[in-house]
């Protein structure tokens, strides 16, 4: 009975593409989706803002509709192996819980929007869902990894057989963009340390290795451990950060791995150009340096697909899982981490190469 949590399906959409093959190829090629859009003017000087937009969606579509479209497409892509496995086994009665990461309440995405979005995504799926175990988390960037850690723990303890973990976000609303711009956080000629807003959805299908073998589906990667930290000095406070929250998340993840001397070959993060994220990473990296390989391999795809907010965790995990199979030796470890920009939470997850079923 092997209850090791493994990833068997990934799905995604963002400004770089409509599915994982397209997105990962664009990231590997170093292609950026940033574009200056005339219909999104700055509130300060009237110049067009730079964003990462999924061009197949209508320019004037609401935030809700944009997120709904991306989430449904990404979730369906992640479910392909599950559906194929169930068909091979002639089963239609296995219910799947979904854990969805969404942005916090903000302009154009008010109270009740998250619950309504989750309901409509579930209703659009071609599988049976365990609605009692479905949940929505609105802590933004870090929520997806926190949810994935929870799912992995539940599977390892035989409290569940599988989860669909996802996240979705979009910044493409003029009122929201102006709000961020007034905070001095948008990247521009006058603000080189800001971020470029994006949009996207990412989903990860995780189950036990035992179930993966039974369904005869390929294992993409194994979830080793996860951890969460609380940052007492956030970017919006008066005191400079010391990276305590991210350090705690790293240490909790490394300790929970139960490996004698875990050594990370690559790090994947939501570093997006903002100084506070880089500073927190610097402190956490130095404090856990003995667990990181040299030279440092730190990958931050926000440089290509923009800041994707609550979709960050699942998209980063999907990218890391694919890269582990292509770029690294067997058994290599990747540390994926994210930091909320609206709450003091930091999350990390350690994954390694998977392997074929059986």
C-alpha positions as CSV (number, residue, x, y, z in Angstrom):
1,X,0.0,0.0,0.0
2,X,1.9,3.0,-1.3
3,X,0.3,6.3,-0.1
4,X,3.0,8.6,-1.4
5,X,1.3,11.6,-2.9
6,X,2.1,12.0,-6.6
7,X,1.2,14.4,-9.4
8,X,-0.5,12.7,-12.3
9,X,-2.1,15.6,-14.1
10,X,-1.4,19.3,-14.7
11,X,-3.3,22.0,-16.6
12,X,-2.8,25.6,-17.2
13,X,-3.6,28.8,-19.1
14,X,-2.0,32.2,-19.1
15,X,-0.8,34.9,-21.5
16,X,1.8,32.5,-22.9
17,X,-0.6,29.8,-24.1
18,X,-3.8,27.8,-23.8
19,X,-2.3,24.6,-22.4
20,X,0.8,23.3,-20.7
21,X,2.8,22.3,-23.8
22,X,2.5,25.8,-25.2
23,X,3.2,27.6,-21.9
24,X,6.2,25.5,-20.9
25,X,7.7,25.8,-24.4
26,X,7.3,29.6,-24.3
27,X,9.0,29.8,-20.8
28,X,11.9,27.6,-22.0
29,X,12.3,29.8,-25.0
30,X,12.4,32.9,-22.9
31,X,9.3,34.4,-24.6
32,X,7.6,37.3,-22.8
33,X,3.9,38.0,-23.2
34,X,4.1,41.6,-22.0
35,X,2.2,44.1,-24.1
36,X,1.3,47.7,-24.0
37,X,-2.5,48.0,-24.2
38,X,-3.9,51.4,-25.2
39,X,-7.4,50.7,-23.6
40,X,-5.7,50.4,-20.2
41,X,-4.4,54.0,-19.5
42,X,-2.4,55.0,-16.4
43,X,-4.2,57.0,-13.8
44,X,-1.1,59.1,-13.3
45,X,0.1,60.2,-16.7
46,X,-2.4,58.6,-19.1
47,X,0.2,56.4,-20.8
48,X,-0.9,52.9,-21.7
49,X,-0.1,50.2,-19.1
50,X,2.0,47.1,-19.7
51,X,0.3,43.9,-18.8
52,X,0.3,40.2,-19.7
53,X,-3.1,39.4,-21.3
54,X,-4.5,36.1,-22.6
55,X,-5.3,37.4,-26.1
56,X,-7.9,34.8,-26.9
57,X,-10.2,36.3,-24.2
58,X,-12.3,39.3,-25.1
59,X,-10.5,42.5,-24.1
60,X,-13.5,43.9,-22.2
61,X,-14.5,40.6,-20.5
62,X,-15.0,41.0,-16.7
63,X,-12.5,39.6,-14.2
64,X,-15.0,37.0,-13.2
65,X,-15.6,35.8,-16.7
66,X,-11.9,35.8,-17.5
67,X,-11.1,33.7,-14.4
68,X,-14.0,31.3,-15.0
69,X,-12.9,30.6,-18.6
70,X,-9.2,30.0,-17.7
71,X,-10.1,27.9,-14.7
72,X,-12.4,25.6,-16.6
73,X,-10.0,25.0,-19.4
74,X,-7.0,24.4,-17.1
75,X,-9.0,22.1,-14.8
76,X,-10.2,20.0,-17.8
77,X,-6.6,19.6,-19.0
78,X,-5.4,18.4,-15.6
79,X,-8.3,15.9,-15.5
80,X,-7.4,14.1,-18.7
81,X,-5.4,11.3,-17.1
82,X,-8.0,10.8,-14.4
83,X,-10.8,10.4,-17.0
84,X,-8.6,8.0,-19.0
85,X,-7.8,5.9,-15.9
86,X,-11.4,5.7,-14.8
87,X,-12.4,4.6,-18.3
88,X,-9.8,1.9,-18.3
89,X,-11.2,0.6,-15.0
90,X,-14.8,1.1,-15.9
91,X,-15.5,3.3,-12.9
92,X,-17.6,6.4,-12.8
93,X,-18.3,6.6,-9.0
94,X,-15.0,8.0,-7.7
95,X,-15.6,11.5,-6.4
96,X,-12.9,14.1,-6.5
97,X,-12.5,17.1,-4.1
98,X,-11.4,20.4,-5.5
99,X,-9.3,22.9,-3.6
100,X,-9.4,26.3,-5.3
101,X,-7.1,29.3,-4.7
102,X,-8.6,32.7,-5.6
103,X,-7.6,36.3,-5.0
104,X,-8.8,38.2,-2.0
105,X,-11.8,40.6,-2.3
106,X,-10.9,43.6,-4.4
107,X,-12.3,45.9,-7.1
108,X,-14.4,43.9,-9.7
109,X,-14.2,40.7,-7.5
110,X,-16.3,41.4,-4.5
111,X,-17.8,39.4,-1.7
112,X,-19.3,36.1,-2.8
113,X,-17.5,36.1,-6.2
114,X,-15.1,33.4,-5.1
115,X,-17.8,31.0,-4.0
116,X,-19.8,31.6,-7.1
117,X,-16.7,31.1,-9.3
118,X,-15.9,27.8,-7.6
119,X,-19.4,26.5,-8.0
120,X,-19.5,27.3,-11.7
121,X,-16.1,25.7,-12.3
122,X,-17.2,22.5,-10.5
123,X,-20.5,22.4,-12.5
124,X,-18.5,22.6,-15.7
125,X,-16.3,19.6,-14.9
126,X,-16.9,16.1,-16.5
127,X,-16.3,14.3,-13.2
128,X,-18.1,13.6,-10.0
129,X,-17.0,15.9,-7.2
130,X,-17.0,15.4,-3.4
131,X,-18.7,18.7,-2.7
132,X,-18.4,18.2,1.1
133,X,-14.6,18.3,0.9
134,X,-14.3,21.1,-1.7
135,X,-13.0,24.4,-0.4
136,X,-12.0,27.9,-1.6
137,X,-9.0,29.8,-0.1
138,X,-8.5,33.6,-0.7
139,X,-5.0,34.3,0.6
140,X,-3.7,34.9,-3.0
141,X,-0.3,33.9,-4.2
142,X,0.5,31.4,-1.4
143,X,-2.9,29.6,-1.2
144,X,-2.3,27.1,-3.9
145,X,0.8,25.6,-2.3
146,X,-0.8,25.6,1.1
147,X,-3.7,23.7,-0.4
148,X,-1.4,21.3,-2.2
149,X,0.4,20.5,1.1
150,X,-2.9,19.8,2.8
151,X,-4.0,17.5,-0.1
152,X,-0.7,15.6,0.1
153,X,-1.0,15.2,3.8
154,X,-4.6,13.9,3.5
155,X,-3.5,11.4,0.9
156,X,-0.4,10.2,2.8
157,X,-2.6,9.6,5.9
158,X,-5.2,7.7,3.8
159,X,-7.9,10.2,4.5
160,X,-8.5,10.9,0.8
161,X,-7.5,9.2,-2.4
162,X,-7.1,12.2,-4.7
163,X,-7.5,16.0,-5.0
164,X,-7.7,18.5,-7.8
165,X,-5.8,21.6,-6.5
166,X,-5.9,24.8,-8.5
167,X,-5.6,28.5,-8.5
168,X,-6.9,31.3,-10.8
169,X,-6.4,35.0,-11.0
170,X,-6.5,38.1,-13.2
171,X,-5.5,41.7,-12.7
172,X,-7.0,42.9,-16.0
173,X,-9.5,45.4,-14.6
174,X,-8.9,49.1,-14.9
175,X,-10.0,50.0,-11.4
176,X,-7.8,47.2,-9.9
177,X,-4.8,48.3,-12.0
178,X,-5.3,51.9,-10.9
179,X,-5.5,50.8,-7.3
180,X,-2.2,48.9,-7.6
181,X,-0.6,51.8,-9.5
182,X,-1.5,54.2,-6.7
183,X,0.4,51.9,-4.3
184,X,3.5,52.4,-6.5
185,X,3.7,48.7,-7.3
186,X,3.2,48.6,-11.1
187,X,6.4,48.3,-13.2
188,X,7.0,51.4,-15.4
189,X,9.8,53.7,-16.5
190,X,9.4,55.5,-13.2
191,X,9.1,52.4,-11.1
192,X,11.6,49.8,-12.2
193,X,11.0,47.6,-9.1
194,X,7.3,47.1,-9.7
195,X,5.5,44.1,-11.3
196,X,3.8,43.5,-14.6
197,X,0.2,42.2,-14.0
198,X,-0.9,39.0,-15.6
199,X,-3.6,36.4,-15.6
200,X,-3.8,32.7,-15.5
201,X,-5.1,29.4,-14.1
202,X,-3.2,26.4,-13.0
203,X,-4.4,23.0,-11.7
204,X,-2.6,19.9,-10.3
205,X,-4.2,16.5,-10.0
206,X,-2.7,14.6,-7.1
207,X,-3.3,11.1,-5.8
208,X,-1.6,8.3,-4.0
209,X,1.0,6.3,-6.0
210,X,-1.2,3.2,-5.2
211,X,-4.1,4.8,-7.0
212,X,-1.9,6.0,-9.9
213,X,-0.7,2.4,-10.4
214,X,-4.3,1.1,-10.2
215,X,-5.4,3.7,-12.8
216,X,-2.3,3.0,-14.9
217,X,-1.5,6.7,-15.3
218,X,2.0,8.1,-15.5
219,X,3.4,9.9,-12.5
220,X,4.8,13.3,-13.3
221,X,6.3,14.1,-9.9
222,X,6.2,13.2,-6.3
223,X,5.2,15.6,-3.5
224,X,7.8,15.1,-0.8
225,X,6.6,17.7,1.8
226,X,5.3,21.2,2.3
227,X,5.4,23.9,4.9
228,X,3.9,27.3,5.8
229,X,5.3,30.4,7.6
230,X,4.0,33.7,9.0
231,X,5.8,36.9,8.1
232,X,5.8,39.5,11.0
233,X,7.3,42.3,8.8
234,X,5.3,42.5,5.6
235,X,5.9,44.9,2.8
236,X,3.1,47.2,3.8
237,X,4.5,47.7,7.4
238,X,7.0,50.2,8.7
239,X,9.8,47.7,9.5
240,X,12.1,46.2,6.9
241,X,11.6,42.5,6.2
242,X,14.0,39.9,7.6
243,X,12.4,37.1,5.7
244,X,11.3,35.2,8.8
245,X,8.1,33.9,7.3
246,X,9.7,32.5,4.2
247,X,12.5,31.0,6.2
248,X,10.0,29.2,8.5
249,X,8.2,27.8,5.4
250,X,11.6,26.6,4.0
251,X,12.6,25.0,7.3
252,X,9.2,23.4,7.9
253,X,9.3,21.9,4.4
254,X,12.8,20.6,4.6
255,X,12.2,19.1,8.0
256,X,8.9,17.5,7.0
257,X,10.7,15.8,4.0
258,X,12.3,13.3,6.5
259,X,15.2,13.1,4.1
260,X,18.6,12.9,5.9
261,X,20.2,15.8,4.1
262,X,17.8,17.2,1.5
263,X,19.5,19.2,-1.2
264,X,17.5,21.3,-3.6
265,X,18.6,21.4,-7.3
266,X,16.2,24.1,-8.4
267,X,14.0,26.8,-6.8
268,X,10.8,28.1,-8.4
269,X,9.1,31.2,-7.1
270,X,6.7,34.0,-7.7
271,X,9.5,36.6,-7.6
272,X,8.0,39.3,-9.9
273,X,10.3,42.4,-9.8
274,X,9.1,43.8,-6.4
275,X,12.0,44.4,-4.0
276,X,10.3,42.8,-0.9
277,X,10.0,39.4,-2.6
278,X,13.7,39.4,-3.6
279,X,14.7,40.5,-0.1
280,X,12.6,37.8,1.6
281,X,14.1,35.2,-0.7
282,X,17.6,36.4,0.0
283,X,17.3,36.0,3.7
284,X,15.6,32.6,3.5
285,X,18.1,31.3,1.0
286,X,21.1,32.3,3.2
287,X,19.6,30.7,6.3
288,X,19.0,27.4,4.5
289,X,22.0,27.6,2.2
290,X,23.3,24.1,3.0
291,X,20.2,22.6,1.5
292,X,20.6,24.3,-1.9
293,X,22.9,23.1,-4.6
294,X,25.6,25.3,-6.1
295,X,25.4,27.1,-8.5
296,X,22.0,28.4,-7.6
297,X,19.2,27.5,-10.1
298,X,16.4,29.9,-9.3
299,X,13.6,30.1,-11.8
300,X,10.9,32.8,-11.7
301,X,8.6,32.6,-14.7
302,X,6.8,35.8,-13.8
303,X,9.4,37.4,-16.0
304,X,7.6,35.7,-18.9
305,X,3.9,35.2,-18.0
306,X,3.6,38.2,-15.5
307,X,2.4,38.1,-12.0
308,X,-0.4,35.5,-11.9
309,X,-1.5,36.0,-8.3
310,X,-3.5,33.1,-6.8
311,X,-2.6,30.9,-9.8
312,X,1.1,31.1,-8.9
313,X,1.5,27.9,-6.8
314,X,-0.1,25.4,-9.2
315,X,1.5,26.9,-12.3
316,X,4.9,26.9,-10.6
317,X,4.5,23.3,-9.5
318,X,3.4,22.2,-13.0
319,X,6.5,23.9,-14.5
320,X,8.8,22.4,-11.9
321,X,7.4,18.9,-12.4
322,X,8.0,19.1,-16.1
323,X,11.5,20.6,-15.7
324,X,12.6,17.9,-13.3
325,X,12.0,15.2,-16.0
326,X,13.8,17.1,-18.7
327,X,16.6,19.0,-17.0
328,X,17.8,17.1,-14.0
329,X,19.2,13.8,-12.8
330,X,16.9,11.1,-11.3
331,X,15.8,11.9,-7.8
332,X,16.4,15.7,-8.2
333,X,14.5,17.9,-5.8
334,X,12.8,21.2,-6.6
335,X,11.6,23.8,-4.0
336,X,8.6,25.7,-5.0
337,X,7.6,28.8,-2.9
338,X,5.2,31.6,-2.9
339,X,4.4,34.7,-0.8
340,X,1.0,36.4,-0.3
341,X,1.0,40.1,-1.0
342,X,-2.3,40.7,1.0
343,X,-1.7,38.4,4.1
344,X,1.4,37.5,6.1
345,X,1.5,33.9,4.8
346,X,4.4,32.2,3.0
347,X,4.2,28.6,1.6
348,X,6.7,26.1,0.2
349,X,6.6,22.7,-1.3
350,X,9.3,20.1,-2.1
351,X,8.8,17.9,-5.1
352,X,11.0,15.4,-6.9
353,X,10.9,13.3,-10.1
354,X,8.2,10.7,-10.3
355,X,8.4,7.8,-12.7
356,X,6.2,5.4,-14.6
357,X,3.3,3.6,-12.9
358,X,4.0,0.2,-11.3
